[in-house]
Amino acid sequence: MQPRSWPVPVIAGNWKMNMGPDETRAFFEAFCRLHAPREDRSVWFFPPALSLHAALEATAARPDLRVGVQNIHWEGAGAFTGEISAPMAVQAGARLTLVGHSERRQLFGDTDETVAARTRAALAAGLTTIVCVGETLEQRRAGELETVLGRQLDAVIDALAESDAGAPLLAYEPVWAIGTGVNATPDDAATAHGFLRGRIRERAGDDVALAIPILYGGSVKPANAADLLAAPDVDGLLVGGASLEAESFARIADAPAP
């Protein structure tokens, strides 16, 4: 695993199916005024694929801001209408990708096996990859937190440990806290992140466990960003709704961190 070329914490905005090209340009015009370049953290964006080019153009003068895609297919090309391959994403200028977001798992049928295939394809193409894991409310109430997270992590751990694309990342996103306004407490996040870190250590050793940053995602807001960043084993934030408004996301991007 190559050392990462970017600092932690990582503050990432996942715009989901929001922000067309015009809104993207307007967002970055405001955001770049509100957030100055910093050497002590990384700020990343995942716009919709149709807005990737607009985001890249709008951040061309800001190398501190990186842009990626929200999902990639595991095949490099072929008859997969509506899909984007990792090589295509790289050719278009993306440097990052999300894989296995809870909405992809819940709404579009992603399984542990397809998430693993997407992860390998992304890393092989040289994309810095954030693999998302997390439990539903039903699974949490049933006491299955570690079972679910362990299964999801085990499906991708070999690909993560063997990556030559620079340090990959994990994002813990409790499904019950995404888009609900109900966020996990810093203690909840620390418990899940501590389990994931320990599982990586068991499967791949200390060096890999320390090299893979783990982000928290789920109803992150300016009001709770600093507390979440201060929690043990939390190496950054994956932000949804609060990343769609420039002032809100700028406050999160500048939140104090240990």
Beta strands, then each sheet from edge to edge (+ up, - down):
strand 1: 10-14
strand 2: 42-46
strand 3: 65-69
strand 4: 96-99
strand 5: 128-133
strand 6: 169-172
strand 7: 214-217
strand 8: 236-239
sheet 1: 1+ 2+ 3+ 4+ 5+ 6+ 7+ 8+ 1+
end
